[in-house]
């Protein structure tokens, strides 16, 4: 990855995220959690800190009639209250269509993320994807293995698929979670879920 914006120093970043990490076990839980049947997954059974798991099928991203990404090697990041975020190795992504921008965000678990615009003939989709170029790896969760892997926001592209199922975006527009029929919530993102 080249032409990326500057990232915060990791030691400084760890000092900044410490209070957020310490408060996670005091997060609110909703009064009613959807029951998860056979083959389902409740976002309330996902761990925190987040965990990397293999994707349950081929992962594809399509925009403007073009397949932007396709991978049998994708991983998903699962975290309490959120829909899984799918990460694809850059070798399985049309990186020629992704242009880094100046947007940098911070996750208290994974560190600094850089964002990419999707640029195609006649179209530019701002912040369509992001990556962790140098993830925090102090928790023993193996986040280092996703360095440079690409995550797409399903609300910002035409379609994302897990296997043959077209996913729905996680509510609220901020998160990059992919909601499938097997995911049970409620899922954070809507108003009133900020403390989850």
N, C-alpha and C positions, 0 to 999 in steps of 0.2 A: 504494500500500500504506500503510495506516495502522495505528495501534496496534501497531507493531512494537517489540520490546525494543531497548534501546540496543545499538549495535554498537561494537566496539573501533575506536579511531582507526587510520586506514590506515597512517600512518607507524610507529606502534607495532607494528601487525600485520606490516608488512614486515620490521621488525627481528626479530620473533619467528620468522617462517617461514624466514628466511635459512638457518639450519643444515640444516633439513629439505630445502630445495631443493638445497643443496650436496651432500647425501648421496645423492640419488636415483640417480646413476650407479653407485653401489656396491651397489645393491639386488641381492639374490640372485635367481637364475633357477632354475626347477625343473630337475631332471636330465632329465626327459622332457617334451617339448612335443608336443601333438597335432598331427599334420600337417593343414594346411588345403588342401582341394581346391578345384576351380573353384567360384567363388561363395561360398566360405567366407572368414572373417576370423579370423586368430589374434590373441588379445589381446596376444601377444608381439611383434606387428608394429605395434601402436598406439604413438604417440609419448608422450614425457614431456619437457616439460610437455604436458598434455592439449590436444587439438585439437577444435574445433567442426566438425561435418560435418552436412549435411542428413540428415534421417531418410529411410530408404529407402521409406517408404510412409506412409499415414495412421496416426496414433497415437491410440489411444483408451484411456480409463481408465473402468472400470465398478465400481460398488459398490452393494450393496443393490438391484440391479435398475435402477439409475439411471446414465445416462452422465454422468460427472463432467467429462470432458474429451474433446475430439475436435479434431484438428488435422492439416492438410496442410502446416503451416508449421513443424513441430517440428524442433528440432536435436538432435543427439546429441553428447555429450561422450565422446570416446574417449581412454583413457589406458592405458599399459602395464600389463598384468596384470589389468585390471578389465573387466567387461562394460560396454557403453555405458550412460550415463545419459541419458535422454531429457528434454529441456526444452521446455515448451510456452508459447507466448505467453499472458499472462493473459486476453486477449480470447477465447481458445479453451477456457477453464477455467471451471467453475461456482465462481467466487470467492465467491459468496454462501454456499457450503458449507464454505469454508476459514476457520478462525479461528486467527490467530497465537497461539502460546504463548510461554513464556519461554525455550525451548530455542534456544541459539545454538551452532553448531559452526564450526570453522575448517578450511579446506583451504589447504595451503601455496601452492597455485597460484591459486585463485579467491577466497580470502578468507573473510569471515564469511557464514554461511548462517543464515537464520531458518527456524523450523519451524512447521508448521501442523497443527492437528487437523482432521479431516474430521468435520463435525457434520451429521447427518441425523436425521429423526424417529426417536427411540428408539435412536440409536446415536451414539457418539463414538469415532473412531479416532485415538488419540494419534499425533502425529508421522507422519501419512500422507504429508506432502509437505514440500518445502522450497524456498527461493529464495535467490538472492544479490541483495539489494537494491542493493548498490554494490560490484560485484566488483572485485578487483584487476585492473589492466590494464597493468601495467608491463612485461610480456613481449612485447607486440606480438601477442598471440594473439587479440585481438578479444573478450575476455570481457565487455567493457562492453555488448555488444549483447544479452547475456542478463540484464541487470539487471531484476529483478522477474519473470523467467520461472519457471515452476513445474515442479519435478521430483517425481514420485511414487515411493514405495517399492513395488515390485510385491508384496512379501510382506505388505503391510499393507492392501491393497485386494483386492476379489474377483478382478479380472482386468485385465490390461493387454495391449494388442494393438499389434503393428506389422503393418500390412496386415491379413490374416486370421489371422495366427499369434498365438496366446496365448503370451506370454513366461513364462519362469520367473525367479524372483528370483535374484540373485547369491548364492552361498553365504555363510553366516555370520550374516546378519541385520543387519550394520552398514551395508553399502553399498547404494546404490539402483540398481545395475546391472540391466539387462534382458537376460536370456539368451535368444537365439533359436537355432534349429537351426544357423544359419550361423556361430555364434560358437564358436571352438575355444580350448581352454585348455591346461593347467589355469588356473582363474580364482581369484584371491586371495579370501579370505574364510573358508575352512575353517581349523581349527587347524593350525599349522605354516607358514602362508603369510604371517605377519605381516611378514616382511622383504622381501616382494615389492613 
